[in-house]
Structure formats: structure tokens, C-alpha cells
Amino acid sequence: MAQGKPYRFESYDGDSSVAVFLIDPGGEQVEDAYAEVEFGNLNPHLDDGVPKVFRGAKLGYVTGIELPDELQGRGIGTAMMESLEKLARGRGVETLLLHPIGIPDPTRFYLGLGYEPVSPLAGQSLPLYAKRL
Ligand SMILES: CC(C)(COP(=O)(O)OP(=O)(O)OC[C@H]1O[C@@H](n2cnc3c(N)ncnc32)[C@H](O)[C@@H]1OP(=O)(O)O)[C@@H](O)C(=O)NCCC(=O)NCCS
């Protein structure tokens, strides 16, 4: 592995999604290290539909973020989300939505990044979080 080089991100800028991948100091893509936002049709991710308060806004949905165990807890996830948010903003996304689901529960991670729970609506199955970019 090359010495002295930091981990860096590589981005994917697609028609209906943007993503960030982690590249190790040797220049290799790290397996299972990515974050993605979709901004096409969000219906598959929002069982209860788009909450009224967001209708008309250009929305993105964080489909996932993941790091291998040995790289967690070093601030890489935070930097990865910030890089992803910048990419999404560059594509006109105004508000990001997500469901914090993971083991252990990543809710604190998202709260630290400024995501806030959307008031639960009757019948909603999962807590939805949002951040205005
Ligand atoms: C969630 C994840 C991407 C966070 O990345 P990370 O690089 O470990 O996080 P950071 O080092 O940037 O941590 C930032 C803050 O979030 C907290 N945090 C990170 N992961 C957390 C978790 N799973 N549960 C609770 N808090 C968490 C950290 O403690 C830190 O807060 P602090 O500075 O107040 O202590 C990473 O832990 C992971 O891949 N987890 C497994 C997959 C997962 O749960 N993905 C989320 C799907 S919605």
C-alpha cells in the first residue's frame, strides 16, 4: 500500500442517482464502502408516499451508506455523507430524506449531520428523517 496518501472519495453522477465510493491509500476501491442518493422516482422507498410538506420540492432519498467495520468511527462516514450531500445539491436536490435503519441504530449519526425526524403521520410504518440542503 502506498504510504502517506489519505483515503479519498470517488463519485458517480448518474441520471437519477449520485453515489460516493471510498478509495484506499493504495488507489483501490474499498469493498462495502459507499453512500448513495436517488432522486428519480422515490415511491419505491416511501411506502406511505411523499409527506405533503415536501410535495413540490426536489427530493432525494439516501438509499444507503455503509463502511466496513474496521473503518467505522473515524469520521469517514460523516465526510462521505457531506460529499454525497454536495453532489446531490449540485443536481438540484433541495431536501434529502432517509430512514435510519442499521445495526447498531445509526439515528445518532444522522442527527449529528443535521437530519431531523419528520412528524409521524398516522399509519406511517418507519420513522422518516429529512434535511434541507
Ligand atoms: C453508520 C456509518 C456509515 C457511520 O459512519 P462512521 O464513519 O462510523 O461514523 P463517524 O465516525 O463519522 O461518526 C459520526 C458520529 O456518528 C456516531 N455514529 C456512527 N455510527 C453510529 C451508529 N451505528 N450508532 C450510533 N452512533 C453512530 C459516532 O459515534 C459519531 O458521533 P460522536 O462524534 O458524537 O461520537 C457506519 O458506522 C456504518 O457503516 N454502519 C453500518 C451500516 C449502517 O448502519 N448504515 C446506515 C444505514 S441507514
The ligand as a Gaussian input file, in Angstrom:
#p B3LYP/6-31G(d) Opt

LIG

0 1
 C      -23.406000       4.484000      10.018000
 C      -21.960000       4.594000       9.484000
 C      -21.977000       4.834000       7.978000
 C      -21.298000       5.797000      10.193000
 O      -20.007000       6.012000       9.670000
 P      -18.767000       6.246000      10.657000
 O      -17.595000       6.638000       9.834000
 O      -18.639000       5.059000      11.539000
 O      -19.296000       7.478000      11.514000
 P      -18.426000       8.711000      12.047000
 O      -17.111000       8.217000      12.548000
 O      -18.390000       9.780000      11.013000
 O      -19.326000       9.115000      13.300000
 C      -20.047000      10.304000      13.399000
 C      -20.943000      10.235000      14.589000
 O      -21.968000       9.233000      14.441000
 C      -21.903000       8.305000      15.544000
 N      -22.195000       7.001000      14.998000
 C      -21.643000       6.429000      13.918000
 N      -22.209000       5.249000      13.683000
 C      -23.126000       5.060000      14.643000
 C      -24.035000       4.028000      14.939000
 N      -24.119000       2.936000      14.174000
 N      -24.831000       4.178000      16.018000
 C      -24.756000       5.274000      16.785000
 N      -23.905000       6.290000      16.548000
 C      -23.114000       6.184000      15.488000
 C      -20.486000       8.403000      16.033000
 O      -20.392000       7.981000      17.356000
 C      -20.208000       9.869000      15.870000
 O      -20.804000      10.603000      16.875000
 P      -19.951000      11.296000      18.008000
 O      -18.859000      12.051000      17.270000
 O      -20.949000      12.164000      18.667000
 O      -19.425000      10.173000      18.827000
 C      -21.121000       3.336000       9.783000
 O      -20.976000       3.174000      11.151000
 C      -21.705000       2.046000       9.188000
 O      -21.362000       1.687000       8.049000
 N      -22.575000       1.336000       9.915000
 C      -23.165000       0.072000       9.463000
 C      -24.143000       0.261000       8.319000
 C      -25.293000       1.199000       8.699000
 O      -25.853000       1.115000       9.767000
 N      -25.643000       2.078000       7.754000
 C      -26.748000       3.002000       7.924000
 C      -27.915000       2.545000       7.104000
 S      -29.268000       3.720000       7.228000

